[in-house]
């Protein structure tokens, strides 16, 4: 069965994630947030007490495009993810997130500073709530 994967995501989807989506989820189409909504998701104002109304344009876009049993890869601001995962479930989508293997490399400089570099590698997609 072929599925569409919608992205509400803070990063660019990687080649490995695209490949895994095709292989493990049966995805044949990947749709990113429109350019006008992408900054809205990536830069949620940290001083808003409530983001419920702030996310309405994203919800409206998703509701008007996605169909039941499509996947939604949602990652980002914790509160925004919570709202969008619940909304996705309400309209019949399958919300997922990407798990990662993480490796950190520390470099200690002579002046006492430490540079920490993180490397992330996609492992699997996991359904929210499972």
N, C-alpha and C positions, 0 to 999 in steps of 0.2 A: 504494500500500500504506500503510495506516495504522499508525502506531507510537505507543508510549507512551514518554514521556521522564521518567525518574526524576531527581530533583535531589538531589545531595549537594554542597551549595553553601554558601559563607559569606555570600552576599548574597541579597537578594530578586531573583528573576528580573524583568527589565524587560519592558515592553510590546514593545519592539523585539526582544528575544530570543525572546519567545513567538511573535511574528509570523514571525521567521526560522525558528524550529523547525517551524512549520506549513508554511511555504513551501518551505524547502530540505530538510527531513528527512521531511516527510509526517507530522508528529506531530499526533495528534488529542486526546491526553490528556497532561497534565503532572501528575506526582505528586511532592509535596514530602516530605521526611523527616517522620515523625510528630513532634509537639510534644515528646515525651519524649526523642527522639533528636537533635533539632536542636541543643540546647545541648552535647551530647556532641561533636558534630562541630565546632561553632563555637569551642569552648573546650578544645581538646586541651591537657592540661597540659604545659608546656614542660620540666618536669624529669623526666618519665618516660623511662627509658633505652630502653624498648621500648613501642610502642603496639599491637603485634600483638593482644594479648588485649583491650585497651581498645576496639578497633574491632569486636569480635565481635558486639555487639548490632546494629550497622549492617549488617554482613554478613548476619546472620540475617534481618533485616527484608528486605533486598534479595533474598536467595535465596528467601524465601517469597512474594514478591510479583511480581518481575520475571520476564518470560518471554524466551526466546531471541530475539535480534535486537531487543530493546527498546534504546533509547538510555539512557545514563547520563551526565548532565552532572556532572562531578566536578571541583571546584576548592577549594583551601584549603591546609592544611598540606602541604608538599611530600612528606614521608614518608608521610602518611596517603593522599595522592592516589596515590602509587606503589603502596601496598598495595591500595587499592580498584580501581585500574585493572587490576592483575594479577588480582584476584579477579573483576572484571567479565568479563574475557576468558575466564577459566577457566569461568564459568557461561554463556558464550555471549552476553553483552551487548556493545553497541558503546559504548565509553567515548569521550566527547568533551569538549572545553573550548571556552570562548568566547574569541575573539581580540578585542582592543580597540584602538581608536585613542585615543591619550592626548595630552592637551594640558595643559601646566603654565603657570600664571600666577604670577609673582613680584610681591610688593608689598614695597617697601623702606620701612621706617619711619624716622623721624628719629632714633630711639634706636639704630639699627644693626641691629635685628632684621629678619628676612625672613619674610614669610608666604608659604607655597607652597601653592597650591590646584591640585589635579589634577582634570581632567575626563576621564571615560572614556566612550567610545561603542562599543557592540557593533558588530563588523564581520561576522564569520562564525563558524560552528562548525567546529572542526577535530577530526578523529579523532586520538586518541593513537597515536603510533608511525608516523604517515604523513608 
